[in-house]
Amino acid sequence: LAVPSQSFWASAFSTGGVAITKRVRSGLHNNKFSARCAVRLWSDVPVGGCDDSDHKYSSSPQQKSHIVSVKSHNIAGIVNDEGNCDIEIEFGSTACLVCVTGESGSGKSLLVSKALDVVTGGKATNALVQNSEKESWIELTVRLCEPHLSTVSSRLQHFGIDPLILYHQHTEDTTHDVGDDNGHAVGYLHLQRILVASSSGSGKLKSTCRINEKQVSLKNLREIASPLFTIVDVGVASGALNRAASRLAMLDIGIDDSIKQQCIQSRDLYKEATKRRKRIKKELESRILPSSMQGNAYGSELEQEQIELLEHWVDELDLFEARVNRFQEALYEQYSELIAHGNRSDGNNIISTLQQLRECVWGDRIDDDDSIFAHLLQFREDIKAVESQLIAANAAYEGLASLTVPESAAVSLEKVRKLLYTISADDTGPMFEKVERTHELLNIVEESLNDCARSIDGGADSIISTLENAVCTGVSMEEVDGLVADWNALARKHGISPYALPTCHTSLRHEIDGNVEALKLLPEAEEDERVALEDYTQSCKALSSAREIVASNLSRSVTELLPSLGLECTLHVQLTQRPGGFDDPYCGPETLGVDVVDLLLFHNEANGGANESKRGGNIEHVGSSGEKSRVLLAIETCLPGSIGATCNNCSAEYTQNGNNPNPISIVYDEIDAHVGGRAAVTIAKLLADQSSGEASQAWNQIIAITHSASVAAIADRHIVIERGSTSGSTSPAVRASVVNGSSRRKEIARMASGDLAVGEAEMFADALIRDALLHRDA
């Protein structure tokens, strides 16, 4: 069989993939070489953009950010084919479509999507660390170009990290500056997360996180890195389309940033105006006035007689305020030393009450329990309690050591001594010795009684001295009782609670001044709020109009695309309004504007004429997980950036700002599961379009974990995860390798037919690769 010469292939490649196809077809038609030979030669065509070759997709006028590699160590007990715990997957030197294939259970999702999720701050489970004696870690290396470089730099700076660390590439041997050959700014983001099992046996994992060798918290790692990547599987796609906020964020990708920014600014101004109006109104409503004046409208003019009465009340309360202040100052002077050493309260609560009383200021708006009047009452009760204790201590001393109290212990002791003297009149004999022994014991008792007496009242540290110092306030109880009585009298006079008397005093002052500040500011605040509401309403209407246009276009575009994905359906993007609508627009942080988005999926029927309500409805109710995945992929194709806004971990505020670039990488984790035939081919072409910029001006790195031969054939870079065993080890051995040429053809053939019809399967694999090249060239 004749094999085409090198000049044949050189001329073919010089004119592009279409020329290749024409010449190969011509050769096949003329029977100059066999199909088997064609299979070999087609598979020898270099895989696209991730190889350093002259292929047309190997470079771009503007470099794009992309994941360079992800490396796992001691994760889930997996080892490589050499027996060590390091598994590294390299994704190439540029952003492109990378497919990751392998047998079911080989570890594709674990080593790619799960590893990416964990290293960017996602949840780590104990299953990842099976050997608790060794640390496990995951490292991610990302090449950053604009606009992602500026975005990451600003986030690092926000968390107090020098963004210059992005411009140094760390290797094992050296650290050097990085950049591309065209003078474009290039940086490298190196993420590491170390997982260690807790030594306490609680089962929890401890994380140590680093960004370019700089240790950071797990929260900061998540805030910085997580929005840069999006991981989509069937469950994530289903959950994203089920959330109202995610559906709206998806639609807003098609809205001009200026419209969204205008709406955000007008919303914030309206919220601030409302907050200011409520604060002023609350201040007015919190006025506590005498019962004779309550009910007066804000701003109503007062009669001269009322003004004179107000002045009298204010003067009266001014004098009483000065009296209370003098009372507090007198207490502070007396208790200054005790207050400074509050730990020496010696069991009474006076020190604590005085400290609280010192913090109270006349006229402060606080709860009744923390008011100055409440603490004054508590102080009086504390003094009375100490006086009662002092009375009890004096009674205890009299009952123990007094010689004038017939029932005291000292008098009883003397009576005992006199009785003992009458028992033995002789100075000798056994009875005398026993009486003497008893006298000695009585002496011990007398000495103990004297010690007890001195403890009660015998020095500066005695009980009575301590209590006397506590009640030595510098003011008499009559003065305290008089102050409380006058306080209650003034409160009754004005018909208010005594606890509210200081606040009433403040309100009367404001009232006599005409409430100049509040009464003037409230109408101004209400007018500002009204104007801000009108502006926000207009912004919401403009946003809703733009959303209607995007919704209509998206409905039509996705509906046209769905049949090629194996879905004979119609998608309708329906916009409704939140309760309140434009009259009371929503101002919360979850979504922007007044709109609610529903995705209605209607299944077409061959005979037609059926009631639509019976053929479909909200996609979260009628759509299967596979249908939701394909619908989301179609939406991303028609509205690039939708998946990044819908499925990543960004906050609502981050998504609404609109100034954030698309994700660096989108990882599709078997999103094409349960899909075959034409739908699988269409999914493959859509993924290729997303990675090459056909779907949008800004293309992403697409990583597809797949079992689809069509996706593998159209990919720019093909990575195979293989699982085997190592000698002398019970751990599963995994090898991640980039395949080209015949190895790639055999892998695609395995994906298509397993071990059946190997020769024909390889011919089919070569046909898939040829069709993929044609699609790329077109």
C-alpha positions in Angstrom: 0.0 0.0 0.0 1.3 3.4 -0.9 2.0 5.8 2.0 1.7 9.5 1.3 5.1 11.2 1.3 6.2 13.9 3.7 5.8 16.5 1.0 2.1 15.4 0.7 1.5 16.1 4.4 3.6 19.3 4.3 1.6 20.8 1.5 -1.6 19.6 3.1 -0.9 21.3 6.4 0.3 24.5 4.6 -3.2 24.9 3.2 -5.1 24.0 6.4 -7.2 21.2 7.6 -9.7 21.4 4.7 -6.9 20.7 2.3 -5.9 17.7 4.4 -9.4 16.4 4.2 -9.7 16.9 0.4 -6.4 15.2 -0.3 -7.1 12.3 2.1 -10.5 11.8 0.7 -9.1 11.9 -2.8 -6.5 9.3 -1.8 -9.1 7.1 -0.3 -11.3 7.4 -3.4 -8.4 6.4 -5.7 -7.5 3.5 -3.4 -3.9 4.8 -3.2 -3.7 3.9 0.5 -5.9 1.9 2.9 -8.3 3.2 5.6 -6.0 1.5 8.2 -3.2 3.7 7.0 -5.4 6.7 7.1 -6.2 6.0 10.7 -2.6 5.9 11.6 -1.9 9.1 9.8 -4.8 11.1 11.1 -3.9 10.1 14.7 -0.4 11.5 14.1 -1.8 15.0 13.6 -0.7 16.9 16.7 -3.3 17.6 19.4 -4.3 21.3 19.3 -3.5 24.3 21.4 -1.6 22.9 24.3 1.5 21.5 22.5 4.5 23.6 21.5 3.9 22.9 17.8 3.0 24.9 14.7 -0.6 24.0 14.9 -2.9 27.0 14.3 -4.4 26.8 17.8 -1.1 26.7 19.7 -0.9 30.4 20.3 -3.0 33.5 20.6 -2.3 37.2 20.0 -3.1 37.8 23.6 -2.1 35.3 26.3 -4.9 34.0 28.5 -4.9 32.9 32.1 -5.0 29.2 32.7 -4.3 26.4 35.1 -0.8 25.0 34.6 -0.9 22.1 36.9 -2.5 20.5 40.0 -0.5 18.3 42.2 -1.8 16.0 45.0 0.2 14.3 47.8 -1.1 11.5 50.0 -4.7 12.1 48.9 -7.2 9.3 49.5 -4.3 6.8 49.8 -3.5 7.1 46.1 0.1 6.5 44.9 1.6 6.8 41.4 3.1 4.0 39.3 6.5 4.5 41.0 5.0 3.9 44.4 5.2 7.4 45.9 2.3 9.7 46.9 2.7 12.5 44.4 0.2 12.7 41.5 0.7 15.7 39.2 -1.6 16.6 36.3 -0.2 19.2 33.8 -2.8 21.1 31.7 -0.5 22.6 29.2 1.1 26.0 28.4 -2.0 27.9 27.2 -5.7 28.1 27.7 -7.5 25.4 25.6 -10.0 22.6 25.8 -8.5 19.8 28.0 -10.2 16.5 28.3 -9.6 14.1 31.2 -10.6 10.5 30.5 -10.1 7.1 32.0 -12.0 4.1 33.2 -14.8 4.6 35.8 -13.3 4.8 39.3 -9.8 5.7 38.1 -9.8 8.9 40.1 -10.5 11.6 37.4 -13.0 13.7 39.5 -10.9 13.2 42.7 -7.6 14.4 41.2 -9.1 17.3 39.1 -12.4 18.7 40.2 -12.3 17.7 43.9 -8.6 18.7 44.2 -9.4 22.1 42.6 -12.3 22.6 44.9 -10.3 21.8 48.0 -7.2 23.9 47.1 -9.4 26.9 46.5 -11.0 26.7 50.0 -13.7 24.1 49.5 -14.8 21.5 52.0 -12.3 18.8 52.8 -13.5 15.4 54.2 -11.7 12.8 56.3 -11.7 10.5 53.3 -9.0 12.6 51.7 -6.5 11.9 54.6 -6.5 8.1 55.0 -3.0 8.1 56.6 -3.3 10.3 59.6 0.4 10.0 60.4 1.3 11.9 57.2 0.3 15.3 56.0 -1.7 15.6 52.8 -1.6 18.5 50.5 -2.8 19.8 47.2 -1.0 22.5 45.1 -2.3 24.5 42.2 -0.2 26.6 39.8 -2.0 29.2 37.7 -0.6 31.5 35.0 -2.2 34.9 35.3 -2.7 37.3 32.5 -4.9 40.4 32.2 -7.6 41.0 33.3 -7.3 38.2 35.9 -3.9 39.5 37.0 -5.3 42.9 38.1 -8.3 41.2 39.8 -6.1 38.9 41.9 -3.7 41.7 42.7 -6.5 43.9 44.0 -7.9 41.0 46.1 -4.4 40.3 47.6 -4.0 44.0 48.4 -7.5 44.0 50.1 -6.3 41.2 52.4 -3.0 42.9 53.2 -0.8 40.8 50.9 1.8 42.3 48.7 0.6 41.7 45.0 4.3 41.7 43.9 4.4 38.0 45.0 2.5 37.2 41.8 5.4 38.4 39.6 7.9 35.9 40.9 7.8 32.3 39.9 8.9 30.0 42.7 10.7 26.8 41.8 12.7 24.3 43.9 16.0 25.9 43.0 15.4 29.6 42.5 13.0 32.5 42.3 12.9 34.7 39.2 10.7 37.2 37.6 8.2 36.1 35.0 6.7 37.6 31.9 6.0 36.8 28.3 8.0 37.5 25.2 5.6 40.2 24.0 5.9 42.5 27.0 2.5 41.6 28.4 2.2 41.5 32.2 2.2 37.9 33.4 2.0 36.5 36.9 1.8 33.1 38.6 -0.6 32.2 41.4 0.6 29.2 43.5 -1.9 27.9 45.9 -1.2 25.2 48.5 -3.5 23.7 51.2 -2.1 21.2 53.7 -4.5 18.9 55.5 -3.6 17.2 58.8 -5.8 15.0 60.9 -6.5 16.4 64.4 -4.3 14.9 67.1 -7.3 15.0 69.5 -9.0 12.2 67.7 -12.1 14.4 66.9 -12.0 13.4 63.2 -11.6 17.1 62.1 -9.0 18.2 59.7 -6.6 21.1 60.3 -5.7 23.2 57.2 -2.6 25.3 56.5 -3.1 27.5 53.5 -0.5 29.4 51.4 -0.6 31.7 48.5 2.8 32.0 46.8 4.5 30.8 50.0 2.6 33.4 52.0 0.5 31.8 54.8 -3.1 32.9 54.8 -6.3 31.8 56.5 -8.7 29.4 54.9 -11.3 32.1 54.7 -9.0 34.4 52.8 -7.9 31.7 50.5 -11.5 31.0 49.6 -12.3 34.7 49.1 -9.3 35.2 46.8 -9.2 32.0 44.8 -12.6 30.5 44.7 -14.2 33.0 42.3 -11.5 32.4 39.7 -12.7 28.9 38.9 -16.0 27.2 38.3 -16.7 23.5 38.7 -19.9 22.2 37.1 -21.4 18.8 37.4 -24.9 17.5 37.0 -25.7 18.3 40.7 -24.2 21.8 40.5 -26.1 22.6 37.3 -29.3 21.3 38.8 -28.9 23.4 41.9 -27.9 26.5 40.0 -31.0 26.5 37.9 -33.1 25.8 41.0 -31.9 29.0 42.7 -33.8 32.2 41.8 -30.7 34.4 42.6 -28.5 32.3 40.3 -31.0 32.5 37.4 -31.1 36.2 37.7 -27.2 36.5 37.9 -27.1 34.4 34.8 -29.4 36.7 32.9 -27.5 39.8 34.1 -24.4 38.6 32.2 -26.1 39.9 29.1 -26.8 43.3 30.6 -24.6 46.3 30.0 -22.4 47.1 33.0 -23.4 50.7 33.0 -27.1 49.8 33.5 -26.3 47.5 36.5 -23.9 50.0 38.0 -26.5 52.8 37.8 -29.0 50.6 39.5 -26.6 49.6 42.2 -25.7 53.3 42.9 -29.3 54.4 43.0 -30.2 51.5 45.3 -27.5 52.4 47.7 -28.5 56.0 47.7 -32.1 55.1 48.4 -31.1 52.8 51.2 -29.0 55.5 52.8 -31.8 58.1 52.5 -34.3 55.7 54.1 -31.9 54.9 56.9 -31.4 58.7 57.5 -35.1 59.4 57.5 -35.8 56.5 60.0 -33.1 57.7 62.3 -34.4 61.3 62.5 -38.0 60.1 62.9 -37.0 57.7 65.7 -35.2 60.5 67.4 -38.4 62.6 67.3 -40.6 59.7 68.4 -38.3 58.9 71.3 -39.1 62.3 72.9 -40.6 61.8 76.4 -42.8 64.8 77.2 -45.2 65.5 80.1 -48.6 64.0 79.6 -50.2 67.4 79.1 -48.0 67.9 76.0 -48.2 64.5 74.4 -49.9 64.2 71.1 -48.6 67.5 69.7 -47.7 67.2 66.1 -44.1 67.7 65.1 -43.6 71.3 64.2 -46.8 72.6 65.7 -46.3 76.1 67.1 -46.5 76.5 70.9 -48.5 79.2 72.6 -46.7 81.7 74.7 -48.2 80.3 77.9 -46.9 76.9 77.0 -43.5 78.3 76.3 -43.3 80.0 79.7 -44.4 76.7 81.4 -41.8 74.8 79.4 -39.1 77.2 80.5 -40.1 76.8 84.2 -40.0 73.0 83.9 -36.6 73.1 82.2 -35.2 75.4 84.8 -36.6 73.2 87.6 -35.1 70.0 86.0 -31.8 71.8 85.4 -31.5 72.4 89.1 -32.4 68.8 89.9 -29.8 67.6 87.4 -27.1 69.7 89.1 -28.2 68.2 92.4 -27.9 64.7 91.1 -24.4 65.4 89.6 -23.2 66.8 93.0 -24.5 63.7 94.7 -22.6 61.5 92.2 -19.4 63.5 92.6 -19.6 63.2 96.4 -19.9 59.4 96.1 -17.0 59.2 93.6 -14.7 61.2 96.0 -15.6 58.9 98.9 -15.2 55.7 97.0 -12.4 56.7 94.6 -9.9 54.2 96.1 -12.4 51.4 96.2 -13.6 52.1 92.7 -10.0 52.0 91.5 -9.6 48.6 93.1 -13.0 47.1 92.3 -11.7 43.6 93.2 -11.7 44.5 96.9 -15.5 44.5 97.3 -15.3 42.1 100.2 -18.6 40.4 99.5 -20.8 43.5 99.0 -22.2 44.9 95.8 -21.6 48.6 96.5 -18.5 48.8 94.4 -20.2 47.2 91.4 -23.2 49.5 91.7 -21.0 52.6 92.0 -19.0 51.6 88.9 -22.3 51.3 87.0 -23.6 54.6 88.5 -20.4 56.4 87.4 -21.0 55.2 83.7 -24.6 56.7 83.7 -25.1 60.2 82.3 -28.2 62.3 82.8 -30.3 62.3 79.7 -28.9 59.1 78.0 -31.5 57.0 76.2 -31.0 53.6 77.8 -33.2 50.8 79.2 -34.8 51.3 82.6 -32.6 48.6 84.2 -29.5 50.6 83.2 -30.8 54.1 84.0 -29.3 56.4 86.5 -32.4 56.1 88.7 -32.3 52.3 88.7 -28.7 52.4 89.9 -29.5 55.0 92.5 -32.2 52.8 93.9 -29.8 49.8 93.9 -27.2 51.9 95.7 -29.7 52.7 98.4 -30.6 49.0 98.8 -27.0 48.1 99.0 -26.3 50.6 101.7 -29.3 49.4 103.7 -28.1 45.8 103.3 -24.7 46.7 104.6 -26.3 48.5 107.6 -28.3 45.4 108.4 -25.1 43.4 108.2 -23.4 45.9 110.6 -26.2 45.6 113.1 -25.9 41.8 112.9 -22.1 42.0 113.4 -22.4 44.2 116.5 -25.0 41.8 117.9 -22.6 38.9 117.3 -19.8 40.7 119.1 -22.1 41.5 122.1 -23.2 37.9 122.2 -19.7 36.7 122.2 -17.5 39.1 124.3 -19.8 41.5 126.2 -19.6 41.2 130.0 -22.8 43.3 130.4 -25.1 41.0 128.4 -26.3 38.1 130.6 -26.5 35.7 127.7 -23.0 36.4 126.2 -20.4 33.7 126.0 -17.9 35.7 128.2 -20.5 35.9 131.0 -21.3 32.2 130.7 -17.6 31.4 130.9 -17.2 33.3 134.2 -20.2 31.6 135.6 -18.6 28.2 134.8 -15.3 29.2 136.5 -17.2 30.2 139.7 -19.0 27.0 139.9 -15.8 25.0 139.5 -14.2 26.8 142.4 -17.0 25.5 144.6 -16.4 21.9 143.6 -12.9 21.7 145.2 -11.9 23.9 148.2 -8.7 21.9 148.8 -5.4 22.6 147.0 -4.5 18.9 146.7 -6.1 15.7 145.8 -7.5 14.0 142.7 -10.5 16.3 142.5 -8.3 19.4 142.6 -6.2 18.1 139.6 -9.3 17.5 137.6 -10.7 20.9 138.3 -7.3 22.5 137.4 -7.4 20.6 134.1 -10.8 21.9 133.4 -9.6 25.5 134.1 -6.8 25.0 131.6 -9.3 24.0 129.0 -11.5 27.0 129.9 -8.4 29.2 129.4 -8.1 27.8 125.9 -11.8 28.5 125.2 -11.4 32.0 126.6 -8.5 32.6 124.3 -10.5 31.4 121.3 -13.4 33.6 122.3 -11.1 36.6 122.4 -9.7 35.7 118.9 -13.3 35.5 117.6 -14.2 38.8 119.2 -11.1 40.5 117.7 -12.1 39.1 114.3 -15.5 40.7 114.6 -14.3 44.0 116.1 -10.7 44.3 116.8 -8.8 46.1 114.0 -8.8 47.6 110.5 -9.5 44.1 109.0 -12.3 43.1 111.3 -15.8 42.6 110.1 -17.3 45.6 111.8 -14.5 47.9 110.5 -15.0 46.7 106.9 -18.7 47.2 107.1 -18.3 50.7 108.7 -16.0 51.7 105.8 -18.5 50.4 103.3 -21.3 52.6 104.6 -19.1 55.6 105.1 -20.5 57.3 101.9 -20.0 60.9 102.8 -23.7 61.4 102.4 -26.4 60.4 104.9 -29.2 58.0 104.2 -31.6 60.8 104.8 -30.0 62.6 101.8 -30.3 59.6 99.6 -34.0 59.0 100.7 -34.7 62.7 100.1 -33.2 62.6 96.6 -35.2 59.5 95.7 -38.4 61.1 97.1 -37.9 64.4 95.1 -37.1 62.3 92.0 -40.4 60.5 92.3 -42.3 63.7 93.0 -41.0 65.4 89.8 -41.9 62.3 87.8 -45.5 62.3 89.2 -45.7 66.0 88.4 -45.0 65.4 84.8 -47.0 62.2 84.6 -44.1 60.0 83.5 -42.0 57.1 84.9 -39.2 58.2 87.2 -36.8 56.2 85.0 -37.7 58.5 82.1 -37.2 61.8 83.9 -33.7 62.6 82.4 -35.0 61.8 78.9 -38.0 64.0 79.5 -35.7 66.8 80.5 -33.8 66.4 77.2 -37.0 66.4 75.2 -38.3 69.5 77.0 -35.1 71.3 76.0 -35.5 70.3 72.4 -39.2 71.3 72.5 -38.5 74.8 73.9 -35.9 75.2 71.2 -38.6 74.3 68.6 -36.8 71.0 67.9 -34.9 73.0 65.3 -32.6 70.3 64.2 -34.9 67.3 64.0 -38.0 69.3 62.8 -36.0 70.8 60.0 -34.1 67.7 59.0 -37.1 65.4 58.9 -38.9 67.1 55.9 -35.6 67.3 54.1 -34.9 63.6 54.8 -38.3 62.6 53.6 -37.9 64.6 50.4 -34.4 63.1 49.8 -35.9 59.7 50.3 -38.7 60.4 47.8 -36.3 61.6 45.1 -34.0 58.6 45.7 -36.9 56.3 45.4 -37.9 57.8 42.1 -34.3 57.5 40.8 -34.1 53.9 42.0 -37.5 53.0 40.4 -36.3 54.5 37.1 -33.1 52.5 37.3 -35.1 49.3 38.1 -37.3 50.0 35.1 -34.3 50.4 32.8 -32.8 47.2 34.2 -36.0 45.3 33.7 -36.4 46.5 30.1 -32.8 45.3 29.4 -33.5 42.0 31.0 -36.7 41.6 28.9 -34.6 41.9 25.7 -31.9 39.5 27.0 -34.6 37.0 28.1 -36.3 37.1 24.7 -33.1 36.6 22.8 -31.9 33.9 25.2 -35.2 32.0 24.9 -35.0 32.0 21.1 -31.3 31.1 20.9 -31.4 28.3 23.4 -34.6 26.9 21.9 -32.9 26.7 18.5 -29.9 24.9 20.0 -31.7 22.4 22.2 -32.7 19.9 19.5 -29.0 19.4 18.6 -28.5 18.5 22.3 -31.1 15.8 22.1 -33.8 17.9 23.7 -37.0 18.4 21.7 -38.0 21.3 24.0 -38.8 25.0 24.1 -37.2 27.2 26.7 -39.0 30.3 27.8 -37.2 32.8 30.1 -40.0 34.4 32.0 -39.7 37.6 34.0 -42.1 38.5 36.8 -41.8 41.1 39.6 -41.3 40.7 43.3 -44.1 41.6 45.7 -44.2 45.4 45.8 -42.9 45.8 42.2 -41.8 49.3 41.2 -43.8 50.9 43.9 -41.7 49.4 46.6 -38.6 48.0 44.9 -36.5 45.4 46.6 -33.3 46.7 48.2 -31.8 43.5 49.7 -28.4 42.1 48.9 -29.5 38.9 47.3 -30.6 40.3 43.9 -30.7 43.6 42.0 -34.0 45.2 40.9 -37.5 43.9 41.2 -37.4 41.0 38.7 -37.7 37.2 39.3 -36.5 34.9 36.6 -38.2 31.5 35.9 -37.0 29.1 33.3 -39.9 27.3 31.7 -39.1 24.1 29.8 -41.9 22.8 27.5 -41.5 19.4 25.8 -42.6 19.4 22.2 -45.1 16.8 21.0 -45.1 15.4 17.5 -48.8 15.9 17.0 -48.9 19.3 18.7 -52.0 21.0 20.1 -51.5 19.9 23.6 -51.9 22.2 26.6 -48.5 23.7 27.4 -49.2 23.5 31.2 -49.4 19.7 30.8 -46.2 19.4 28.8 -43.8 21.3 31.1 -43.3 24.1 33.5 -40.5 25.4 35.7 -37.3 23.6 34.9 -36.6 23.0 38.6 -39.8 20.9 38.7 -40.0 19.2 35.3 -36.4 19.0 34.2 -34.2 16.0 34.9 -30.6 16.5 36.0 -29.3 15.6 32.6 -31.7 18.1 30.9 -30.7 20.8 33.3 -27.0 20.2 32.5 -27.6 20.5 28.8 -29.8 23.5 29.2 -27.1 25.2 31.2 -24.5 24.4 28.6 -26.7 25.8 25.9 -27.2 29.0 27.9 -23.5 29.3 28.4 -23.0 28.9 24.6 -25.6 31.6 23.8 -24.7 33.8 26.8 -21.0 33.4 27.6 -20.2 33.9 31.3 -23.5 32.5 32.5 -21.9 29.5 34.2 -19.3 31.6 36.0 -22.1 33.8 37.4 -24.4 30.9 38.2 -22.2 28.1 39.6 -19.2 29.7 41.2 -18.9 30.7 44.9 -19.0 34.4 44.4 -21.1 36.6 46.7 -24.1 38.3 45.3 -22.4 41.7 45.6 -19.4 40.3 43.7 -21.6 39.0 40.9 -23.7 42.2 40.7 -20.7 44.6 40.2 -20.2 43.4 36.7 -16.5 44.5 36.6 -15.2 41.0 37.3 -13.7 38.9 34.5 -15.0 35.4 33.5 -13.5 32.5 35.4 -10.0 31.4 34.5 -11.1 27.8 34.1 -14.5 26.0 33.9 -14.3 22.4 34.9 -17.2 20.2 33.5 -17.3 17.1 35.6 -19.1 14.5 33.4 -21.7 17.1 32.4 -22.3 14.9 29.3 -23.3 11.9 31.4 -26.2 9.9 30.0 -25.9 11.7 26.6 -25.0 10.0 23.4 -25.4 10.3 19.6 -25.8 13.7 18.0 -26.2 15.3 21.4 -22.8 14.1 22.5 -21.2 15.5 19.3 -23.0 18.8 19.8 -21.8 19.0 23.4 -18.2 18.4 22.2 -18.4 21.2 19.6 -19.9 23.6 22.1 -17.1 22.9 24.6 -14.6 23.5 21.8 -16.2 26.7 20.9 -16.1 27.9 24.5 -12.4 27.2 24.7 -11.5 28.7 21.4 -13.5 31.9 21.7 -16.1 31.0 19.1 -18.8 31.5 21.7 -17.4 34.8 23.0 -14.6 37.3 22.6 -13.0 36.2 25.9 -12.4 32.4 25.8 -11.7 30.3 28.8 -9.7 27.2 29.7 -12.2 24.4 29.5 -11.4 21.2 31.4 -13.9 18.4 30.6 -13.9 15.2 32.7 -15.7 12.9 30.3 -16.5 9.4 29.0 -17.5 10.9 25.6 -15.3 9.9 22.7 -16.5 13.0 20.8 -15.3 15.3 23.5 -12.0 13.5 23.7 -11.5 13.7 19.9 -12.1 17.5 19.7 -10.0 18.4 22.7 -6.7 20.3 22.4 -5.1 18.3 25.1 -5.9 14.8 26.1 -5.0 13.5 29.6 -5.7 9.9 30.6 -6.0 8.8 34.2 -5.1 5.1 34.5 -5.4 2.9 37.6 -3.3 -0.2 38.3 -1.3 -1.7 41.1 2.2 -1.5 42.4 4.3 -4.4 43.6 4.4 -4.7 47.4 1.7 -2.1 48.0 -2.0 -2.4 48.6 -2.7 1.2 47.6 -4.2 1.9 44.2 -1.6 3.1 41.7 -2.6 6.0 39.4 -0.9 7.4 36.4 -1.8 10.7 34.7 -0.3 11.1 31.2 -0.8 13.2 28.2 -1.6 11.0 25.1 -0.9 11.8 21.5 -0.7 9.8 18.3 -1.5 6.2 18.5 -1.9 6.3 22.3 -4.6 8.9 21.9 -6.3 6.9 19.1 -6.4 3.8 21.2 -7.8 5.7 24.2 -10.6 7.2 22.1 -11.3 3.7 20.6 -11.5 2.3 24.1 -14.0 5.0 25.1 -16.1 4.2 22.0 -16.3 0.4 22.2 -14.3 -0.9 25.2 -12.5 -4.1 24.1 -14.8 -4.9 21.2 -13.8 -4.6 17.5 -10.5 -2.9 18.3 -9.5 -2.4 14.7 -12.8 -0.9 13.6 -12.9 1.2 16.8 -9.5 2.7 16.0 -10.8 3.6 12.5 -13.8 5.2 14.1 -11.5 7.1 16.6 -9.5 8.4 13.7 -12.7 9.6 11.9 -13.7 11.5 15.1 -10.3 13.2 15.2 -10.7 14.1 11.5 -14.1 15.6 12.1 -12.9 17.5 15.1 -10.1 19.1 13.0 -12.7 20.1 10.4 -14.8 21.7 13.0 -11.8 23.6 14.4 -10.8 24.8 11.0 -14.4 25.9 10.1 
